[in-house]
């Protein structure tokens, strides 16, 4: 639920089209990665900007880098598959740049 609401916010707000697409994304992510592995990767993603020595735990391990990269790749593929025909914020920004 939290993922879907965050996804909707980042793609233009709480509209039916965004709800459908964001649910689609989380379903596609679930097809590619186990829930526990996804949660671990999300922790690394969110805490890797923690400053100082404590944040090093979330930035340096090879597993952290691999999980963050895996989740990023899976999410990008899922977004492309689920936002077919809809203009996402990313697409809007690219169009605004020229």
VOGU-3710 file (C-alpha; in Angstrom, 3 decimals, decimal comma):
1> xxxxxxxxxx> 0,000/0,000/0,000  2,788/2,427/0,930  4,607/1,724/-2,328  1,474/2,319/-4,403  0,689/5,643/-2,689  4,282/6,834/-3,126  4,243/5,735/-6,747  1,010/7,597/-7,380  2,398/10,764/-5,815  5,520/10,600/-7,949
11> xxxxxxxxxx> 3,505/10,050/-11,144  1,048/12,903/-10,936  -1,249/12,260/-8,000  -4,069/10,057/-6,927  -5,868/9,270/-10,152  -7,398/5,997/-11,246  -4,885/5,621/-14,074  -1,997/6,008/-11,640  -3,542/3,559/-9,179  -3,862/0,898/-11,855
21> xxxxxxxxxx> -0,333/1,476/-13,167  1,291/1,571/-9,717  -0,441/-1,654/-8,660  0,797/-3,152/-11,917  4,361/-2,060/-11,085  4,389/-3,621/-7,621  2,923/-6,842/-9,074  5,679/-6,983/-11,690  8,324/-6,312/-9,039  6,872/-9,161/-6,949
31> xxxxxxxxxx> 7,215/-11,508/-9,933  10,949/-10,813/-10,152  12,169/-10,554/-6,557  11,270/-12,163/-3,228  9,584/-9,907/-0,682  12,389/-10,260/1,885  15,036/-9,420/-0,673  13,004/-6,422/-1,849  12,617/-5,093/1,705  16,342/-5,538/2,349
41> xxxxxxxxxx> 17,135/-3,642/-0,835  14,708/-0,861/0,059  16,396/-0,459/3,456  19,749/-0,126/1,713  18,250/2,341/-0,771  16,706/4,544/1,903  19,587/4,469/4,377  22,561/4,706/2,026  22,532/8,486/2,379  22,990/8,229/6,157
51> xxxxxxxxxx> 26,086/10,312/6,868  29,199/9,203/8,659  30,369/5,873/9,895  26,895/4,509/10,602  25,858/5,066/7,000  28,864/3,133/5,712  27,127/-0,117/6,525  24,448/0,731/3,965  26,759/2,081/1,262  29,738/-0,227/1,122
61> xxxxxxxxxx> 28,692/-3,886/1,167  28,663/-5,556/-2,209  25,253/-7,059/-1,421  23,817/-3,572/-0,870  25,077/-2,337/-4,226  23,798/-5,422/-6,025  20,349/-5,263/-4,416  19,920/-1,546/-5,087  20,936/-2,055/-8,714  18,632/-5,080/-9,061
71> xxxxxxxxxx> 15,633/-3,238/-7,612  16,316/-0,170/-9,744  16,480/-2,271/-12,915  13,354/-4,269/-12,061  11,439/-1,090/-11,231  12,463/0,639/-14,472  11,327/-2,338/-16,551  8,047/-2,544/-14,600  7,366/1,180/-15,066  7,887/0,911/-18,812
81> xxxxxxxxxx> 5,516/-2,052/-18,970  2,822/-0,577/-16,714  2,675/3,039/-17,817  2,049/2,157/-21,466  0,215/5,024/-23,126  0,455/7,255/-20,060  2,846/10,144/-19,690  4,825/9,762/-16,499  6,618/12,565/-14,673  9,883/11,233/-16,100
91> xxxxxxxx> 8,532/11,427/-19,634  7,125/14,890/-18,962  10,516/16,119/-17,711  12,297/14,693/-20,766  9,801/16,408/-23,087  10,227/19,721/-21,260  13,999/19,588/-21,776  13,511/19,415/-25,498
//
